[in-house]
Amino acid sequence: MKYQLPLTLRIMFQSVRAVWVAAMITVIAWVTLVPASAGERLALGTRVGEDRPRGLVQMRIARAMVHFAPDRAAQMLSRASDGEISPELAGMMLRDLAAGPGAGQITTQDESRSTGGAKFVQVDRP
């Protein structure tokens, strides 16, 4: 005779499974179908009228990875590079990709040029 779990446990298991499937469908639909928001267009450095800018899918996948499992995603990226990239550097790379390539750009009020990324300060020694 085959053993079956009680009805309440089967219902609980199926409910949890349905929630996980719905969450995965939602994330996949968000990544592939939803047009870019104003913040995402700004981060990708595209025009206002462009709904699906280049790099949007990659940025959203990185955002999902950083949001749901940042340490695990960094370790997977480190292992995929055969250890050439440390997990810390891989985590920084994923966070930068999730923020978008234009996220570090700052436009000054006096100048119309944008400066992005790290700022290096040179100190003159006497």
Secondary structure, DSSP 8 states (H G I E B T S, - for coil): ------HHHHHHHHHHHHHHHHHHHHHHHHHHTS---HHHHHHHT--TT-SS-TTHHHHHHHHHHHHH-HHHHHHHHHHHTTTSS-HHHHHHHHHHHHH-TTTT-EE-SS-S-EE-S---------
